[in-house]
Amino acid sequence: MADDPLRERGNSLEEEFFRKQNAELVERLRSTKAKDAARSEMAAASGVEDGALIDQLLEYGVTPATFAALTLAPLVGVAWADRRLEEKEKAAVLQEAASSGLRTGSAEYDLLEDWLEHEPPASLMVTWSAYARALTETLSADQRRDFREALLRRANAVANAAGGFAGRGKKSPEEQRVLDSIASALGA
């Protein structure tokens, strides 16, 4: 009989230990799922496929929303390069935004729409360039190249949207200057 209370306390202690251990395991699983979801969202928002680059961006506190601003500001800069925004350029920016996972009704989307209705101040690109330079300094050469290529591919799509034959293949000198400044900020 003397063993029963001791055994009960032992069982209680064991149950408490495993309850705490299980809670920690559940929390780790949740954390892993949250990180996986953040990686997926960042990949969709950025167009970047390099998992290490995505992890590094997340580690530095870059979120899909921040990344949306980071990648869409230069597209807006290209669209407004000649001080007027054509409907095809607007459509190209919105298409790139949608492919980035930006959703209608979000604060980021509302800001983007405002930039497309009213030319943003020149300080937007100055601020973007400073942020992009600081961010790319933290990346490896391969990561910087991948990031630059993904962003320039999107910016060129906007630049080509309204020019040339059937809306393809011709950039204005102003658009080319903005594209060159984007490449420069990204370490090209």
C-alpha positions in Angstrom: 0.0 0.0 0.0 2.8 2.4 0.8 3.9 2.2 -2.9 0.5 3.3 -4.2 0.8 7.0 -3.2 4.4 7.1 -4.3 3.5 5.4 -7.6 0.6 7.9 -8.1 3.0 10.8 -7.6 5.5 9.3 -9.9 2.8 8.8 -12.5 1.7 12.4 -12.1 5.2 13.6 -12.4 5.7 11.6 -15.5 2.5 12.8 -17.1 3.4 16.4 -16.3 6.8 15.9 -17.8 5.4 14.5 -21.0 2.6 17.1 -21.1 5.3 19.9 -21.1 7.4 18.0 -23.6 4.4 17.5 -25.9 3.5 21.2 -25.6 7.0 22.1 -26.6 6.8 19.7 -29.6 3.5 21.1 -30.6 4.9 24.7 -30.4 7.9 23.6 -32.5 5.6 22.1 -35.1 3.6 25.3 -35.2 6.7 27.4 -35.5 8.0 25.2 -38.4 4.6 25.5 -40.2 4.6 29.3 -39.7 8.2 29.5 -41.1 7.2 27.3 -44.1 4.2 29.5 -44.8 6.3 32.6 -44.5 8.8 31.1 -47.0 6.0 30.2 -49.4 4.5 33.7 -49.2 7.9 35.3 -49.6 8.7 33.1 -52.7 5.4 34.1 -54.2 5.9 37.8 -53.4 9.5 37.9 -54.7 9.7 35.6 -57.6 12.9 34.4 -56.0 13.4 30.7 -56.0 16.6 30.5 -53.8 15.5 29.2 -50.4 18.6 30.4 -48.7 18.0 33.9 -50.0 14.4 33.8 -48.8 15.5 32.6 -45.4 18.0 35.4 -45.1 15.4 38.0 -46.1 13.1 36.6 -43.4 15.9 36.6 -40.9 16.5 40.3 -41.6 12.8 41.1 -40.9 11.7 41.5 -44.5 8.1 40.4 -44.7 6.1 39.6 -47.9 4.4 43.1 -47.4 7.8 44.8 -47.1 9.1 42.8 -50.1 6.0 43.8 -52.1 7.0 47.5 -51.5 10.6 46.6 -52.2 9.8 45.0 -55.5 6.9 47.2 -56.6 8.4 50.6 -56.0 10.9 50.2 -58.9 8.1 49.0 -61.2 6.1 52.1 -60.4 9.3 54.1 -61.0 9.7 52.6 -64.4 6.0 53.1 -65.2 6.2 56.8 -64.3 9.7 57.3 -65.8 8.4 59.6 -68.6 6.1 61.4 -66.2 3.0 59.8 -67.6 1.4 56.4 -66.9 -0.1 54.5 -69.8 -2.9 52.0 -69.2 -0.7 49.2 -70.5 2.0 50.1 -68.0 -0.5 50.3 -65.2 -1.9 46.9 -66.2 1.6 45.4 -66.3 2.4 46.7 -62.7 -0.9 45.3 -61.4 -0.2 42.0 -63.1 3.2 41.8 -61.5 1.6 42.8 -58.1 -0.9 40.0 -58.5 1.8 37.5 -59.3 3.6 38.7 -56.2 0.6 37.7 -54.1 -0.6 41.2 -53.5 -4.3 41.1 -52.9 -7.0 43.7 -53.7 -8.1 45.5 -50.5 -4.8 45.1 -48.7 -3.0 48.2 -47.4 -0.2 47.5 -49.8 -2.5 47.2 -52.8 -4.2 50.4 -51.8 -0.9 52.2 -51.7 0.1 50.7 -55.1 -3.2 51.9 -56.6 -2.5 55.4 -55.2 1.0 55.3 -56.8 -0.6 54.4 -60.1 -3.2 57.2 -59.8 -0.8 59.9 -58.6 2.9 60.0 -59.5 4.8 59.2 -56.3 7.5 61.7 -55.2 11.1 61.2 -56.4 12.0 60.3 -52.8 10.3 56.9 -53.3 13.1 55.7 -55.6 15.8 57.4 -53.5 14.5 55.6 -50.4 14.1 52.3 -52.4 17.7 52.6 -53.7 19.1 53.1 -50.2 17.2 50.1 -48.9 18.0 47.9 -51.8 21.8 48.7 -51.5 21.7 47.9 -47.8 19.8 44.7 -48.3 22.0 43.5 -51.2 25.2 44.1 -49.1 23.9 41.3 -46.8 23.6 38.8 -49.7 26.0 36.5 -51.3 27.0 37.2 -54.9 24.7 34.4 -56.2 21.8 35.6 -54.1 22.4 39.2 -55.2 22.4 38.0 -58.8 19.2 36.0 -58.4 17.4 38.9 -56.7 18.6 41.4 -59.3 17.6 39.2 -62.2 14.1 38.6 -60.8 13.5 42.3 -60.1 14.9 43.5 -63.5 12.8 40.9 -65.3 9.7 42.3 -63.8 10.8 45.9 -64.3 11.6 45.2 -68.0 8.1 43.7 -68.4 6.6 47.1 -67.3 9.0 49.0 -69.5 8.1 47.0 -72.5 4.4 47.0 -71.9 3.6 50.2 -73.8 6.4 50.6 -76.3 7.4 49.1 -79.6 5.5 47.0 -82.1 2.3 45.6 -80.5 3.4 47.0 -77.2 6.6 45.0 -77.0 10.3 45.7 -77.3 10.8 49.4 -77.0 11.8 51.3 -73.9 12.0 55.1 -73.7 15.3 56.6 -72.7 13.7 57.7 -69.4 12.6 54.1 -68.7 16.1 52.9 -69.5 17.6 55.4 -67.1 15.3 54.1 -64.3 16.2 50.5 -65.2 19.9 51.4 -65.1 19.5 53.0 -61.7 17.6 49.9 -60.4 20.5 47.7 -61.7 23.0 50.0 -60.0 21.2 49.9 -56.7 21.2 46.1 -56.9 24.9 45.9 -57.5 25.0 45.4 -61.2 
